[in-house]
Amino acid sequence: MSVTVHFNTRLSIAELASIIRNQLPPKERQELVNLLQADDKPVTKEQLKTDLKEAIEEVNQFKKGKKQLRSAWEVLNEL
């Protein structure tokens, strides 16, 4: 996802929300909501274990030739 926002003005939360609604497609708005909510939640031990298991499974699938992994640049650009 790539979004460019340029402005130098003070906005209320409602004004910012209106701009986001008008300029971002629904999928990208939902991604933004998920990112904002994720920042508020600490990672639980169970979530960490689940994420690690998924990562290990992806690496194993890659080693077997069943999955193509993203490059480091793709991952960094997503951040």
C-alpha positions as CSV (number, residue, x, y, z in Angstrom):
1,M,0.0,0.0,0.0
2,S,1.3,3.4,-0.9
3,V,-0.4,6.6,0.1
4,T,0.9,10.2,-0.1
5,V,-0.6,12.8,2.1
6,H,0.7,16.4,2.1
7,F,-0.9,19.2,4.1
8,N,0.2,21.9,6.6
9,T,-3.0,22.7,8.4
10,R,-4.6,21.9,11.7
11,L,-7.5,19.4,11.5
12,S,-10.0,18.1,13.9
13,I,-10.4,14.4,14.2
14,A,-13.7,14.6,12.3
15,E,-12.1,16.6,9.5
16,L,-9.2,14.1,9.2
17,A,-11.7,11.2,9.2
18,S,-13.7,13.0,6.4
19,I,-10.5,13.4,4.3
20,I,-9.6,9.8,4.8
21,R,-13.1,8.6,3.9
22,N,-13.0,10.6,0.7
23,Q,-9.5,9.8,-0.5
24,L,-8.9,6.2,0.5
25,P,-10.7,3.2,-0.9
26,P,-12.5,1.0,1.7
27,K,-9.8,-1.7,1.8
28,E,-7.0,0.8,2.6
29,R,-9.3,2.5,5.2
30,Q,-9.7,-0.8,6.9
31,E,-5.9,-1.4,6.8
32,L,-5.5,2.0,8.5
33,V,-8.0,1.1,11.1
34,N,-6.3,-2.2,11.8
35,L,-2.9,-0.5,12.1
36,L,-4.2,2.1,14.5
37,Q,-5.9,-0.5,16.6
38,A,-2.9,-2.8,16.6
39,D,-0.7,0.0,18.0
40,D,-3.0,0.1,21.0
41,K,-2.9,-3.5,21.9
42,P,0.2,-5.2,23.4
43,V,1.2,-8.5,21.8
44,T,0.2,-11.4,24.0
45,K,2.3,-14.5,24.5
46,E,-0.3,-16.6,22.6
47,Q,-0.3,-14.2,19.6
48,L,3.5,-14.2,19.5
49,K,3.5,-18.0,19.6
50,T,0.9,-18.1,16.8
51,D,2.9,-15.6,14.7
52,L,6.1,-17.6,15.1
53,K,4.5,-20.8,14.1
54,E,3.1,-19.2,11.0
55,A,6.5,-17.8,10.1
56,I,8.2,-21.1,10.6
57,E,5.5,-22.8,8.4
58,E,6.1,-20.2,5.7
59,V,9.8,-20.8,5.7
60,N,9.3,-24.6,5.6
61,Q,6.9,-24.2,2.6
62,F,9.6,-22.0,0.9
63,K,12.2,-24.7,1.5
64,K,10.0,-27.2,-0.2
65,G,9.4,-24.9,-3.1
66,K,5.7,-24.5,-2.3
67,K,5.8,-20.8,-1.4
68,Q,7.5,-17.7,-2.7
69,L,8.7,-15.3,0.0
70,R,8.8,-11.5,-0.3
71,S,12.1,-9.7,-0.5
72,A,13.3,-7.6,2.4
73,W,12.6,-4.5,0.3
74,E,8.9,-5.5,-0.1
75,V,8.6,-6.0,3.7
76,L,10.3,-2.7,4.5
77,N,8.2,-0.8,1.9
78,E,5.1,-2.1,3.6
79,L,6.1,-0.6,6.9
